[in-house]
Amino acid sequence: MKQNSLKRILGYTFRYKWSFLISVFGFIAFAAADIAAVDWIRRIIGYINSDQ
C-alpha cells in the first residue's frame, strides 16, 4: 500500500474519530462477551456431566 493511500484512508477515519473509537470499543466488548459466554457454557456442561 502506498503512503498516500494510507494517509487518505486515515484522513477519512479521523473525520469520524469518535464513531471509530466507539466501534473499536464495541468490538472489544463483543469479543470479551463471546469468550465469557463460551466459558460459561463450558462450566454448565461440566456441572451437568459431574452430576451423573
N, C-alpha and C positions, 0 to 999 in steps of 0.2 A: 504494500500500500504506500502510495506516495505521501510525502509530508503534507502537501497542500490538501489532499483528500482528507487526511486525519484532522487537520485544522478546520476544514469546512464542516465535518461531522460534529466535532466538538463545539463549534460555533452554534450549530442548531441545538445541541444539547444544552448549552449554557443559557439559552433563552428561556428554557423551561426547567431551570435547575431545581426548583422546589418540587415540581412534579416528578422529576427524575430521582431526587433523593427519597421522596416518599415511596416511589415504586421500588427502589432498591431495598428500602427498609421492609416493605411489604413482602418482597420475595424472600428475604432472610427470615422473616416471621413465619411465612408459609413453610419454608424448608424445616425450620425448627419444630413447627406443629406436626408436620408429616413424620419426622423422626420420633417425636414423642408419641404419636398415635401408634406407630409400629411397635414401639417398646411396650406401650400399654396393652396392646392386643397380645403380644408375646407373654406378658405376665398373666393375663387372663387365661390363655391357653395352658400355661404351666400350672396355674391353680386348678383348672378343671382336670388336667391329667394327673395331678398328685392326689386328687380326691378318690380316684378309682382304685 
